[in-house]
Amino acid sequence: MTCIFCIVLKKNHDQKTLVLRKKIDETKVLEILEDKKTALFKSLFSRPKKSDIHIHSVKLYYECILLVSGKYMANYFRKATHSISVPSNVSEVVLGADVFPVKTKSNFKKAIVGKRGKNKVDLKLEEHVFVENEDELTFDHHGGAIKFPFKLNSKTTENYPNRLLEKNSSNVKNCELTHDDAIKKLQTFLKKPLDDEVRKIEEEFVLREINKVYVPIYEARLIGPKKKVSIIRIDAVRNKIL
């Protein structure tokens, strides 16, 4: 198999840093915690009182979601067989220097269609195939693949994302997956398995975008009876307990 593969990183490919706006503040978070905290410590036989549970701390983190998009293109030749129908009195087909005989009919088929039935010829040829796949992958800050659940526009994102992240640098959780690894995962996703018998394959991968989207997440530490600790995380964009 002859293979030519190249990665094209567009000089002007987009690389953005975005921060989603909070829809709830710490006051609302405390209300949620007061409402839900007993459920975190209940057991089959008991449920503690709210007064038995202490909210130790509430911190706002900015967790990175990594979005990568690109395009995979390839063209190659592969072996293929195409079956065609010919009149019953044709015994073979000549194509250039190649001769293709008609397929032998089974006794059962002969009994059904008789001598007047159409003959079949299998043409063993090559196909020149062109492939073009374009898509996007999203990874959470641990590097796990996820579906992106947010909308990105001027109303949902902060005006000065880098300034906000610098101000809260100690509470920023960057993606554990490197850009190179994310690109490799996208390449593998876009490149579908090829047939075994292919030749003269030319492949190209074009990186479109690498975007980092930071999601504000409130993380609360609660202490209950017998000093049992529970952590609750709240998505400040969707007002959702994670």
Disulfide bonds with the S-S distance in Angstrom:
none
